[in-house]
Amino acid sequence: MPAVRLADPRSLFGREEWAALTSLSRWRGVWLVAHAWLVIGLAAAGAILVWEALGPIAGVPAVLAAIVII
């Protein structure tokens, strides 16, 4: 997409908006890692609970859905 390379982001955003978008956040990375592990744990736990509660007939689709989510 050659048009994207030609676009100047400073023409689309004001100085304050651009500073907010490009500023570094120490806690954002921590939150993203924690969120990723939380989603993995919940997907795996949900698949296990469905398998235990409803058996393999409902458990197999739950495991497949958990694999897709993970």
All heavy atoms as TSV, in Angstrom:
chain	resi	resn	atom	element	x	y	z
A	1	MET	N	N	0.842	-1.167	0.000
A	1	MET	CA	C	0.000	0.000	0.000
A	1	MET	C	C	0.888	1.232	0.000
A	1	MET	O	O	1.263	1.748	1.042
A	1	MET	CB	C	-0.913	-0.022	1.215
A	1	MET	CG	C	-1.906	-1.143	1.167
A	1	MET	SD	S	-3.035	-1.342	2.565
A	1	MET	CE	C	-3.074	0.164	3.398
A	2	PRO	N	N	1.219	1.728	-1.173
A	2	PRO	CA	C	2.123	2.874	-1.253
A	2	PRO	C	C	1.541	4.143	-0.644
A	2	PRO	O	O	2.279	4.999	-0.175
A	2	PRO	CB	C	2.366	3.056	-2.742
A	2	PRO	CG	C	1.654	1.966	-3.434
A	2	PRO	CD	C	0.871	1.201	-2.458
A	3	ALA	N	N	0.218	4.270	-0.630
A	3	ALA	CA	C	-0.375	5.496	-0.093
A	3	ALA	C	C	-0.132	5.630	1.403
A	3	ALA	O	O	-0.040	6.734	1.928
A	3	ALA	CB	C	-1.863	5.526	-0.392
A	4	VAL	N	N	-0.025	4.511	2.096
A	4	VAL	CA	C	0.186	4.564	3.541
A	4	VAL	C	C	1.575	5.108	3.847
A	4	VAL	O	O	1.766	5.870	4.780
A	4	VAL	CB	C	-0.011	3.164	4.160
A	4	VAL	CG1	C	0.360	3.166	5.626
A	4	VAL	CG2	C	-1.440	2.719	3.962
A	5	ARG	N	N	2.571	4.734	3.062
A	5	ARG	CA	C	3.919	5.235	3.286
A	5	ARG	C	C	4.008	6.733	3.058
A	5	ARG	O	O	4.840	7.398	3.647
A	5	ARG	CB	C	4.901	4.513	2.370
A	5	ARG	CG	C	5.236	3.139	2.878
A	5	ARG	CD	C	6.326	2.518	2.058
A	5	ARG	NE	N	5.734	1.306	1.499
A	5	ARG	CZ	C	5.970	0.820	0.319
A	5	ARG	NH1	N	6.814	1.414	-0.483
A	5	ARG	NH2	N	5.386	-0.272	-0.086
A	6	LEU	N	N	3.151	7.267	2.213
A	6	LEU	CA	C	3.200	8.692	1.910
A	6	LEU	C	C	2.461	9.543	2.941
A	6	LEU	O	O	2.663	10.741	3.001
A	6	LEU	CB	C	2.611	8.949	0.519
A	6	LEU	CG	C	3.357	8.294	-0.650
A	6	LEU	CD1	C	2.600	8.527	-1.946
A	6	LEU	CD2	C	4.770	8.822	-0.746
A	7	ALA	N	N	1.612	8.934	3.728
A	7	ALA	CA	C	0.819	9.690	4.696
A	7	ALA	C	C	1.701	10.143	5.857
A	7	ALA	O	O	2.484	9.379	6.404
A	7	ALA	CB	C	-0.333	8.838	5.220
A	8	ASP	N	N	1.575	11.397	6.210
A	8	ASP	CA	C	2.308	11.943	7.346
A	8	ASP	C	C	1.376	11.953	8.551
A	8	ASP	O	O	0.363	12.649	8.556
A	8	ASP	CB	C	2.773	13.362	7.034
A	8	ASP	CG	C	3.593	13.965	8.153
A	8	ASP	OD1	O	4.120	13.196	8.980
A	8	ASP	OD2	O	3.711	15.200	8.196
A	9	PRO	N	N	1.672	11.168	9.592
A	9	PRO	CA	C	0.752	11.094	10.722
A	9	PRO	C	C	0.568	12.428	11.434
A	9	PRO	O	O	-0.469	12.682	12.019
A	9	PRO	CB	C	1.376	10.055	11.644
A	9	PRO	CG	C	2.743	9.808	11.147
A	9	PRO	CD	C	2.811	10.289	9.752
A	10	ARG	N	N	1.572	13.295	11.372
A	10	ARG	CA	C	1.442	14.595	12.031
A	10	ARG	C	C	0.434	15.505	11.337
A	10	ARG	O	O	-0.044	16.462	11.931
A	10	ARG	CB	C	2.810	15.259	12.127
A	10	ARG	CG	C	3.641	14.601	13.234
A	10	ARG	CD	C	5.031	15.134	13.270
A	10	ARG	NE	N	5.870	14.036	12.770
A	10	ARG	CZ	C	6.927	14.176	12.026
A	10	ARG	NH1	N	7.340	15.346	11.668
A	10	ARG	NH2	N	7.604	13.135	11.634
A	11	SER	N	N	0.099	15.179	10.091
A	11	SER	CA	C	-0.937	15.956	9.418
A	11	SER	C	C	-2.334	15.475	9.819
A	11	SER	O	O	-3.310	16.199	9.649
A	11	SER	CB	C	-0.772	15.872	7.901
A	11	SER	OG	O	-1.023	14.551	7.455
A	12	LEU	N	N	-2.426	14.265	10.351
A	12	LEU	CA	C	-3.706	13.711	10.771
A	12	LEU	C	C	-4.004	13.979	12.241
A	12	LEU	O	O	-5.160	14.077	12.632
A	12	LEU	CB	C	-3.735	12.199	10.528
A	12	LEU	CG	C	-3.561	11.747	9.082
A	12	LEU	CD1	C	-3.423	10.244	9.011
A	12	LEU	CD2	C	-4.732	12.212	8.243
A	13	PHE	N	N	-2.952	14.090	13.068
A	13	PHE	CA	C	-3.119	14.276	14.497
A	13	PHE	C	C	-2.491	15.592	14.926
A	13	PHE	O	O	-1.491	16.032	14.357
A	13	PHE	CB	C	-2.433	13.140	15.284
A	13	PHE	CG	C	-2.960	11.780	14.951
A	13	PHE	CD1	C	-2.249	10.924	14.137
A	13	PHE	CD2	C	-4.171	11.351	15.461
A	13	PHE	CE1	C	-2.729	9.662	13.830
A	13	PHE	CE2	C	-4.659	10.088	15.162
A	13	PHE	CZ	C	-3.939	9.247	14.345
A	14	GLY	N	N	-3.059	16.178	15.960
A	14	GLY	CA	C	-2.464	17.375	16.544
A	14	GLY	C	C	-1.243	17.007	17.372
A	14	GLY	O	O	-0.942	15.833	17.602
A	15	ARG	N	N	-0.516	18.011	17.819
A	15	ARG	CA	C	0.713	17.771	18.576
A	15	ARG	C	C	0.429	17.000	19.870
A	15	ARG	O	O	1.149	16.068	20.205
A	15	ARG	CB	C	1.390	19.101	18.891
A	15	ARG	CG	C	2.710	18.955	19.620
A	15	ARG	CD	C	3.371	20.300	19.830
A	15	ARG	NE	N	3.783	20.926	18.599
A	15	ARG	CZ	C	4.981	20.747	18.035
A	15	ARG	NH1	N	5.845	19.948	18.591
A	15	ARG	NH2	N	5.296	21.369	16.923
A	16	GLU	N	N	-0.627	17.366	20.582
A	16	GLU	CA	C	-0.956	16.689	21.827
A	16	GLU	C	C	-1.416	15.247	21.581
A	16	GLU	O	O	-1.057	14.338	22.319
A	16	GLU	CB	C	-2.042	17.451	22.598
A	16	GLU	CG	C	-1.626	18.831	23.065
A	16	GLU	CD	C	-1.762	19.876	21.954
A	16	GLU	OE1	O	-2.536	19.636	21.004
A	16	GLU	OE2	O	-1.080	20.906	22.040
A	17	GLU	N	N	-2.229	15.049	20.542
A	17	GLU	CA	C	-2.702	13.708	20.223
A	17	GLU	C	C	-1.536	12.796	19.828
A	17	GLU	O	O	-1.462	11.643	20.240
A	17	GLU	CB	C	-3.710	13.754	19.078
A	17	GLU	CG	C	-5.033	14.378	19.435
A	17	GLU	CD	C	-5.925	14.542	18.228
A	17	GLU	OE1	O	-5.427	14.899	17.145
A	17	GLU	OE2	O	-7.123	14.286	18.389
A	18	TRP	N	N	-0.627	13.325	19.024
A	18	TRP	CA	C	0.521	12.534	18.577
A	18	TRP	C	C	1.428	12.191	19.758
A	18	TRP	O	O	1.949	11.078	19.843
A	18	TRP	CB	C	1.287	13.278	17.499
A	18	TRP	CG	C	2.400	12.462	16.918
A	18	TRP	CD1	C	3.720	12.699	17.030
A	18	TRP	CD2	C	2.274	11.267	16.140
A	18	TRP	NE1	N	4.430	11.716	16.387
A	18	TRP	CE2	C	3.564	10.830	15.824
A	18	TRP	CE3	C	1.187	10.527	15.693
A	18	TRP	CZ2	C	3.806	9.688	15.086
A	18	TRP	CZ3	C	1.446	9.381	14.946
A	18	TRP	CH2	C	2.732	8.987	14.654
A	19	ALA	N	N	1.595	13.125	20.686
A	19	ALA	CA	C	2.412	12.863	21.872
A	19	ALA	C	C	1.770	11.781	22.733
A	19	ALA	O	O	2.457	10.911	23.274
A	19	ALA	CB	C	2.602	14.136	22.677
A	20	ALA	N	N	0.456	11.793	22.848
A	20	ALA	CA	C	-0.237	10.778	23.644
A	20	ALA	C	C	-0.146	9.401	22.983
A	20	ALA	O	O	-0.010	8.384	23.663
A	20	ALA	CB	C	-1.695	11.167	23.836
A	21	LEU	N	N	-0.208	9.364	21.661
A	21	LEU	CA	C	-0.143	8.091	20.945
A	21	LEU	C	C	1.259	7.476	20.966
A	21	LEU	O	O	1.407	6.255	20.932
A	21	LEU	CB	C	-0.584	8.276	19.489
A	21	LEU	CG	C	-2.069	8.494	19.261
A	21	LEU	CD1	C	-2.326	8.862	17.817
A	21	LEU	CD2	C	-2.849	7.254	19.637
A	22	THR	N	N	2.282	8.290	20.997
A	22	THR	CA	C	3.645	7.779	20.906
A	22	THR	C	C	4.361	7.722	22.251
A	22	THR	O	O	5.518	7.317	22.308
A	22	THR	CB	C	4.476	8.642	19.937
A	22	THR	OG1	O	4.468	9.996	20.381
A	22	THR	CG2	C	3.916	8.554	18.529
A	23	SER	N	N	3.697	8.112	23.323
A	23	SER	CA	C	4.357	8.081	24.627
A	23	SER	C	C	4.472	6.640	25.126
A	23	SER	O	O	3.637	5.795	24.839
A	23	SER	CB	C	3.584	8.920	25.643
A	23	SER	OG	O	2.326	8.342	25.888
A	24	LEU	N	N	5.532	6.374	25.873
A	24	LEU	CA	C	5.760	5.044	26.426
A	24	LEU	C	C	5.020	4.896	27.745
A	24	LEU	O	O	4.981	5.817	28.547
A	24	LEU	CB	C	7.250	4.815	26.648
A	24	LEU	CG	C	8.116	4.788	25.403
A	24	LEU	CD1	C	9.576	4.625	25.787
A	24	LEU	CD2	C	7.691	3.689	24.474
A	25	SER	N	N	4.442	3.734	27.941
A	25	SER	CA	C	3.748	3.446	29.186
A	25	SER	C	C	4.314	2.165	29.774
A	25	SER	O	O	4.262	1.105	29.145
A	25	SER	CB	C	2.251	3.282	28.938
A	25	SER	OG	O	1.616	2.827	30.107
A	26	ARG	N	N	4.844	2.245	30.960
A	26	ARG	CA	C	5.426	1.082	31.611
A	26	ARG	C	C	4.342	0.078	32.000
A	26	ARG	O	O	4.532	-1.121	31.910
A	26	ARG	CB	C	6.170	1.553	32.848
A	26	ARG	CG	C	7.150	0.576	33.387
A	26	ARG	CD	C	7.901	1.193	34.515
A	26	ARG	NE	N	8.624	2.349	34.038
A	26	ARG	CZ	C	9.835	2.670	34.423
A	26	ARG	NH1	N	10.442	1.941	35.310
A	26	ARG	NH2	N	10.436	3.729	33.951
A	27	TRP	N	N	3.192	0.550	32.420
A	27	TRP	CA	C	2.138	-0.325	32.901
A	27	TRP	C	C	1.327	-0.946	31.775
A	27	TRP	O	O	0.662	-1.954	31.977
A	27	TRP	CB	C	1.237	0.422	33.870
A	27	TRP	CG	C	1.982	0.791	35.100
A	27	TRP	CD1	C	2.399	2.033	35.463
A	27	TRP	CD2	C	2.456	-0.088	36.116
A	27	TRP	NE1	N	3.089	1.991	36.632
A	27	TRP	CE2	C	3.139	0.683	37.058
A	27	TRP	CE3	C	2.373	-1.457	36.307
A	27	TRP	CZ2	C	3.729	0.128	38.182
A	27	TRP	CZ3	C	2.955	-2.007	37.425
A	27	TRP	CH2	C	3.621	-1.217	38.345
A	28	ARG	N	N	1.357	-0.359	30.601
A	28	ARG	CA	C	0.596	-0.924	29.486
A	28	ARG	C	C	1.116	-2.314	29.109
A	28	ARG	O	O	0.344	-3.232	28.863
A	28	ARG	CB	C	0.686	0.033	28.292
A	28	ARG	CG	C	0.004	-0.420	27.052
A	28	ARG	CD	C	-1.436	-0.070	27.091
A	28	ARG	NE	N	-2.094	-0.523	25.893
A	28	ARG	CZ	C	-3.150	0.008	25.403
A	28	ARG	NH1	N	-3.683	1.039	26.001
A	28	ARG	NH2	N	-3.704	-0.456	24.331
A	29	GLY	N	N	2.421	-2.482	29.083
A	29	GLY	CA	C	3.011	-3.781	28.769
A	29	GLY	C	C	2.680	-4.819	29.824
A	29	GLY	O	O	2.352	-5.970	29.507
A	30	VAL	N	N	2.751	-4.423	31.087
A	30	VAL	CA	C	2.405	-5.338	32.178
A	30	VAL	C	C	0.943	-5.761	32.048
A	30	VAL	O	O	0.603	-6.936	32.193
A	30	VAL	CB	C	2.671	-4.676	33.547
A	30	VAL	CG1	C	2.148	-5.539	34.672
A	30	VAL	CG2	C	4.150	-4.389	33.713
A	31	TRP	N	N	0.071	-4.800	31.765
A	31	TRP	CA	C	-1.349	-5.106	31.613
A	31	TRP	C	C	-1.587	-6.043	30.432
A	31	TRP	O	O	-2.373	-6.988	30.525
A	31	TRP	CB	C	-2.162	-3.832	31.449
A	31	TRP	CG	C	-3.521	-4.082	30.875
A	31	TRP	CD1	C	-3.975	-3.683	29.663
A	31	TRP	CD2	C	-4.589	-4.828	31.466
A	31	TRP	NE1	N	-5.261	-4.129	29.467
A	31	TRP	CE2	C	-5.659	-4.842	30.562
A	31	TRP	CE3	C	-4.732	-5.494	32.671
A	31	TRP	CZ2	C	-6.856	-5.485	30.819
A	31	TRP	CZ3	C	-5.943	-6.140	32.921
A	31	TRP	CH2	C	-6.983	-6.125	32.009
A	32	LEU	N	N	-0.911	-5.840	29.312
A	32	LEU	CA	C	-1.115	-6.683	28.136
A	32	LEU	C	C	-0.669	-8.124	28.399
A	32	LEU	O	O	-1.339	-9.070	27.983
A	32	LEU	CB	C	-0.387	-6.098	26.929
A	32	LEU	CG	C	-0.985	-4.809	26.377
A	32	LEU	CD1	C	-0.089	-4.237	25.284
A	32	LEU	CD2	C	-2.375	-5.048	25.842
A	33	VAL	N	N	0.449	-8.300	29.092
A	33	VAL	CA	C	0.919	-9.649	29.420
A	33	VAL	C	C	-0.055	-10.314	30.395
A	33	VAL	O	O	-0.427	-11.486	30.219
A	33	VAL	CB	C	2.347	-9.602	29.990
A	33	VAL	CG1	C	2.760	-10.952	30.542
A	33	VAL	CG2	C	3.330	-9.149	28.925
A	34	ALA	N	N	-0.483	-9.594	31.422
A	34	ALA	CA	C	-1.423	-10.149	32.393
A	34	ALA	C	C	-2.752	-10.510	31.721
A	34	ALA	O	O	-3.335	-11.566	31.995
A	34	ALA	CB	C	-1.655	-9.159	33.532
A	35	HIS	N	N	-3.214	-9.670	30.836
A	35	HIS	CA	C	-4.465	-9.926	30.126
A	35	HIS	C	C	-4.350	-11.159	29.246
A	35	HIS	O	O	-5.272	-11.990	29.195
A	35	HIS	CB	C	-4.850	-8.700	29.291
A	35	HIS	CG	C	-6.103	-8.883	28.509
A	35	HIS	ND1	N	-6.093	-9.315	27.203
A	35	HIS	CD2	C	-7.400	-8.727	28.843
A	35	HIS	CE1	C	-7.341	-9.396	26.771
A	35	HIS	NE2	N	-8.146	-9.040	27.747
A	36	ALA	N	N	-3.229	-11.312	28.560
A	36	ALA	CA	C	-3.035	-12.479	27.696
A	36	ALA	C	C	-3.075	-13.769	28.513
A	36	ALA	O	O	-3.755	-14.735	28.128
A	36	ALA	CB	C	-1.714	-12.368	26.948
A	37	TRP	N	N	-2.384	-13.790	29.649
A	37	TRP	CA	C	-2.388	-14.989	30.488
A	37	TRP	C	C	-3.757	-15.228	31.110
A	37	TRP	O	O	-4.165	-16.381	31.300
A	37	TRP	CB	C	-1.305	-14.915	31.555
A	37	TRP	CG	C	0.031	-15.262	30.979
A	37	TRP	CD1	C	1.061	-14.421	30.726
A	37	TRP	CD2	C	0.458	-16.559	30.547
A	37	TRP	NE1	N	2.103	-15.111	30.172
A	37	TRP	CE2	C	1.762	-16.429	30.053
A	37	TRP	CE3	C	-0.136	-17.810	30.538
A	37	TRP	CZ2	C	2.483	-17.502	29.555
A	37	TRP	CZ3	C	0.591	-18.882	30.032
A	37	TRP	CH2	C	1.883	-18.720	29.551
A	38	LEU	N	N	-4.473	-14.174	31.431
A	38	LEU	CA	C	-5.819	-14.321	31.969
A	38	LEU	C	C	-6.752	-14.958	30.941
A	38	LEU	O	O	-7.524	-15.872	31.263
A	38	LEU	CB	C	-6.362	-12.967	32.421
A	38	LEU	CG	C	-7.755	-12.965	33.028
A	38	LEU	CD1	C	-7.748	-13.701	34.356
A	38	LEU	CD2	C	-8.244	-11.549	33.213
A	39	VAL	N	N	-6.677	-14.516	29.710
A	39	VAL	CA	C	-7.515	-15.087	28.644
A	39	VAL	C	C	-7.155	-16.545	28.413
A	39	VAL	O	O	-8.046	-17.400	28.256
A	39	VAL	CB	C	-7.371	-14.254	27.346
A	39	VAL	CG1	C	-7.991	-14.973	26.161
A	39	VAL	CG2	C	-8.000	-12.890	27.523
A	40	ILE	N	N	-5.864	-16.866	28.408
A	40	ILE	CA	C	-5.440	-18.258	28.230
A	40	ILE	C	C	-5.974	-19.122	29.363
A	40	ILE	O	O	-6.521	-20.209	29.138
A	40	ILE	CB	C	-3.897	-18.336	28.142
A	40	ILE	CG1	C	-3.417	-17.725	26.833
A	40	ILE	CG2	C	-3.410	-19.778	28.283
A	40	ILE	CD1	C	-1.923	-17.505	26.764
A	41	GLY	N	N	-5.828	-18.661	30.590
A	41	GLY	CA	C	-6.310	-19.427	31.738
A	41	GLY	C	C	-7.803	-19.616	31.743
A	41	GLY	O	O	-8.307	-20.713	32.029
A	42	LEU	N	N	-8.543	-18.561	31.418
A	42	LEU	CA	C	-10.007	-18.671	31.399
A	42	LEU	C	C	-10.492	-19.584	30.282
A	42	LEU	O	O	-11.457	-20.341	30.466
A	42	LEU	CB	C	-10.632	-17.279	31.272
A	42	LEU	CG	C	-10.544	-16.407	32.515
A	42	LEU	CD1	C	-11.085	-15.005	32.221
A	42	LEU	CD2	C	-11.285	-17.034	33.675
A	43	ALA	N	N	-9.847	-19.522	29.117
A	43	ALA	CA	C	-10.250	-20.404	28.019
A	43	ALA	C	C	-9.984	-21.863	28.368
A	43	ALA	O	O	-10.831	-22.736	28.144
A	43	ALA	CB	C	-9.509	-20.018	26.736
A	44	ALA	N	N	-8.821	-22.138	28.952
A	44	ALA	CA	C	-8.496	-23.515	29.329
A	44	ALA	C	C	-9.420	-23.994	30.451
A	44	ALA	O	O	-9.925	-25.125	30.407
A	44	ALA	CB	C	-7.034	-23.606	29.758
A	45	ALA	N	N	-9.638	-23.163	31.460
A	45	ALA	CA	C	-10.511	-23.549	32.571
A	45	ALA	C	C	-11.943	-23.765	32.088
A	45	ALA	O	O	-12.617	-24.707	32.531
A	45	ALA	CB	C	-10.479	-22.479	33.662
A	46	GLY	N	N	-12.406	-22.913	31.200
A	46	GLY	CA	C	-13.755	-23.085	30.666
A	46	GLY	C	C	-13.905	-24.385	29.902
A	46	GLY	O	O	-14.909	-25.090	30.046
A	47	ALA	N	N	-12.903	-24.735	29.112
A	47	ALA	CA	C	-12.962	-25.992	28.362
A	47	ALA	C	C	-12.950	-27.187	29.304
A	47	ALA	O	O	-13.700	-28.156	29.106
A	47	ALA	CB	C	-11.791	-26.064	27.379
A	48	ILE	N	N	-12.124	-27.112	30.341
A	48	ILE	CA	C	-12.065	-28.215	31.310
A	48	ILE	C	C	-13.396	-28.346	32.050
A	48	ILE	O	O	-13.904	-29.459	32.242
A	48	ILE	CB	C	-10.899	-27.995	32.287
A	48	ILE	CG1	C	-9.571	-28.171	31.557
A	48	ILE	CG2	C	-10.989	-28.953	33.469
A	48	ILE	CD1	C	-8.367	-27.734	32.351
A	49	LEU	N	N	-13.961	-27.220	32.464
A	49	LEU	CA	C	-15.241	-27.270	33.183
A	49	LEU	C	C	-16.362	-27.816	32.315
A	49	LEU	O	O	-17.202	-28.596	32.781
A	49	LEU	CB	C	-15.590	-25.883	33.707
A	49	LEU	CG	C	-14.745	-25.380	34.867
A	49	LEU	CD1	C	-15.103	-23.944	35.211
A	49	LEU	CD2	C	-14.925	-26.277	36.073
A	50	VAL	N	N	-16.403	-27.413	31.057
A	50	VAL	CA	C	-17.436	-27.931	30.157
A	50	VAL	C	C	-17.245	-29.424	29.957
A	50	VAL	O	O	-18.209	-30.197	29.967
A	50	VAL	CB	C	-17.417	-27.168	28.808
A	50	VAL	CG1	C	-18.261	-27.878	27.768
A	50	VAL	CG2	C	-17.903	-25.749	29.001
A	51	TRP	N	N	-16.006	-29.871	29.788
A	51	TRP	CA	C	-15.725	-31.301	29.600
A	51	TRP	C	C	-16.171	-32.095	30.826
A	51	TRP	O	O	-16.798	-33.142	30.692
A	51	TRP	CB	C	-14.236	-31.506	29.349
A	51	TRP	CG	C	-13.905	-32.919	28.935
A	51	TRP	CD1	C	-13.956	-34.030	29.712
A	51	TRP	CD2	C	-13.524	-33.352	27.640
A	51	TRP	NE1	N	-13.600	-35.134	28.994
A	51	TRP	CE2	C	-13.324	-34.749	27.713
A	51	TRP	CE3	C	-13.304	-32.707	26.445
A	51	TRP	CZ2	C	-12.928	-35.502	26.626
A	51	TRP	CZ3	C	-12.900	-33.456	25.361
A	51	TRP	CH2	C	-12.722	-34.846	25.451
A	52	GLU	N	N	-15.851	-31.576	32.011
A	52	GLU	CA	C	-16.205	-32.293	33.236
A	52	GLU	C	C	-17.716	-32.289	33.477
A	52	GLU	O	O	-18.274	-33.280	33.935
A	52	GLU	CB	C	-15.493	-31.675	34.441
A	52	GLU	CG	C	-13.999	-31.872	34.442
A	52	GLU	CD	C	-13.600	-33.322	34.617
A	52	GLU	OE1	O	-14.275	-34.037	35.384
A	52	GLU	OE2	O	-12.625	-33.738	33.971
A	53	ALA	N	N	-18.367	-31.185	33.186
A	53	ALA	CA	C	-19.794	-31.064	33.493
A	53	ALA	C	C	-20.674	-31.761	32.465
A	53	ALA	O	O	-21.679	-32.384	32.823
A	53	ALA	CB	C	-20.182	-29.592	33.584
A	54	LEU	N	N	-20.316	-31.661	31.188
A	54	LEU	CA	C	-21.205	-32.149	30.140
A	54	LEU	C	C	-20.675	-33.341	29.371
A	54	LEU	O	O	-21.368	-33.876	28.506
A	54	LEU	CB	C	-21.518	-31.009	29.162
A	54	LEU	CG	C	-22.153	-29.764	29.787
A	54	LEU	CD1	C	-22.312	-28.672	28.750
A	54	LEU	CD2	C	-23.480	-30.100	30.438
A	55	GLY	N	N	-19.437	-33.736	29.632
A	55	GLY	CA	C	-18.880	-34.909	28.968
A	55	GLY	C	C	-18.199	-34.568	27.655
A	55	GLY	O	O	-18.132	-33.418	27.228
A	56	PRO	N	N	-17.708	-35.609	26.984
A	56	PRO	CA	C	-16.926	-35.399	25.764
A	56	PRO	C	C	-17.719	-34.836	24.586
A	56	PRO	O	O	-17.148	-34.175	23.726
A	56	PRO	CB	C	-16.395	-36.783	25.423
A	56	PRO	CG	C	-16.725	-37.674	26.545
A	56	PRO	CD	C	-17.696	-36.982	27.419
A	57	ILE	N	N	-19.025	-35.082	24.567
A	57	ILE	CA	C	-19.800	-34.593	23.416
A	57	ILE	C	C	-19.788	-33.068	23.370
A	57	ILE	O	O	-19.647	-32.473	22.306
A	57	ILE	CB	C	-21.243	-35.141	23.464
A	57	ILE	CG1	C	-21.210	-36.650	23.232
A	57	ILE	CG2	C	-22.128	-34.460	22.439
A	57	ILE	CD1	C	-22.538	-37.334	23.392
A	58	ALA	N	N	-19.926	-32.418	24.502
A	58	ALA	CA	C	-19.839	-30.957	24.550
A	58	ALA	C	C	-18.411	-30.494	24.802
A	58	ALA	O	O	-18.063	-29.365	24.488
A	58	ALA	CB	C	-20.759	-30.415	25.637
A	59	GLY	N	N	-17.588	-31.382	25.365
A	59	GLY	CA	C	-16.223	-31.004	25.710
A	59	GLY	C	C	-15.317	-30.820	24.511
A	59	GLY	O	O	-14.455	-29.933	24.496
A	60	VAL	N	N	-15.496	-31.659	23.490
A	60	VAL	CA	C	-14.651	-31.546	22.303
A	60	VAL	C	C	-14.828	-30.196	21.622
A	60	VAL	O	O	-13.833	-29.522	21.318
A	60	VAL	CB	C	-14.895	-32.720	21.344
A	60	VAL	CG1	C	-14.193	-32.513	20.014
A	60	VAL	CG2	C	-14.431	-34.027	21.980
A	61	PRO	N	N	-16.046	-29.731	21.361
A	61	PRO	CA	C	-16.174	-28.385	20.786
A	61	PRO	C	C	-15.648	-27.288	21.712
A	61	PRO	O	O	-15.096	-26.294	21.243
A	61	PRO	CB	C	-17.683	-28.227	20.569
A	61	PRO	CG	C	-18.222	-29.593	20.504
A	61	PRO	CD	C	-17.349	-30.423	21.387
A	62	ALA	N	N	-15.789	-27.496	23.024
A	62	ALA	CA	C	-15.268	-26.499	23.966
A	62	ALA	C	C	-13.751	-26.442	23.910
A	62	ALA	O	O	-13.157	-25.362	23.939
A	62	ALA	CB	C	-15.734	-26.823	25.379
A	63	VAL	N	N	-13.113	-27.594	23.812
A	63	VAL	CA	C	-11.647	-27.625	23.691
A	63	VAL	C	C	-11.215	-27.003	22.379
A	63	VAL	O	O	-10.238	-26.233	22.329
A	63	VAL	CB	C	-11.133	-29.074	23.836
A	63	VAL	CG1	C	-9.662	-29.166	23.446
A	63	VAL	CG2	C	-11.336	-29.564	25.253
A	64	LEU	N	N	-11.913	-27.302	21.316
A	64	LEU	CA	C	-11.565	-26.687	20.022
A	64	LEU	C	C	-11.746	-25.177	20.053
A	64	LEU	O	O	-10.916	-24.431	19.516
A	64	LEU	CB	C	-12.413	-27.305	18.905
A	64	LEU	CG	C	-12.128	-28.786	18.600
A	64	LEU	CD1	C	-13.120	-29.303	17.574
A	64	LEU	CD2	C	-10.695	-28.982	18.147
A	65	ALA	N	N	-12.805	-24.711	20.707
A	65	ALA	CA	C	-13.011	-23.258	20.837
A	65	ALA	C	C	-11.913	-22.638	21.685
A	65	ALA	O	O	-11.419	-21.548	21.374
A	65	ALA	CB	C	-14.378	-22.978	21.443
A	66	ALA	N	N	-11.492	-23.328	22.748
A	66	ALA	CA	C	-10.412	-22.826	23.599
A	66	ALA	C	C	-9.103	-22.760	22.812
A	66	ALA	O	O	-8.342	-21.790	22.967
A	66	ALA	CB	C	-10.252	-23.702	24.831
A	67	ILE	N	N	-8.850	-23.742	21.981
A	67	ILE	CA	C	-7.627	-23.724	21.159
A	67	ILE	C	C	-7.650	-22.539	20.213
A	67	ILE	O	O	-6.647	-21.854	20.033
A	67	ILE	CB	C	-7.482	-25.047	20.404
A	67	ILE	CG1	C	-7.124	-26.170	21.377
A	67	ILE	CG2	C	-6.430	-24.948	19.298
A	67	ILE	CD1	C	-7.161	-27.555	20.792
A	68	VAL	N	N	-8.801	-22.254	19.615
A	68	VAL	CA	C	-8.916	-21.101	18.713
A	68	VAL	C	C	-8.686	-19.807	19.475
A	68	VAL	O	O	-7.984	-18.904	19.011
A	68	VAL	CB	C	-10.294	-21.110	18.000
A	68	VAL	CG1	C	-10.530	-19.795	17.287
A	68	VAL	CG2	C	-10.380	-22.278	17.040
A	69	ILE	N	N	-9.268	-19.699	20.658
A	69	ILE	CA	C	-9.103	-18.486	21.462
A	69	ILE	C	C	-7.657	-18.309	21.882
A	69	ILE	O	O	-7.103	-17.206	21.831
A	69	ILE	CB	C	-10.042	-18.519	22.683
A	69	ILE	CG1	C	-11.479	-18.376	22.228
A	69	ILE	CG2	C	-9.675	-17.438	23.687
A	69	ILE	CD1	C	-12.497	-18.627	23.309
A	70	ILE	N	N	-7.040	-19.400	22.323
A	70	ILE	CA	C	-5.655	-19.316	22.773
A	70	ILE	C	C	-4.755	-19.050	21.578
A	70	ILE	O	O	-3.859	-18.249	21.617
A	70	ILE	CB	C	-5.230	-20.612	23.497
A	70	ILE	CG1	C	-5.995	-20.720	24.822
A	70	ILE	CG2	C	-3.745	-20.642	23.741
A	70	ILE	CD1	C	-5.826	-22.039	25.542
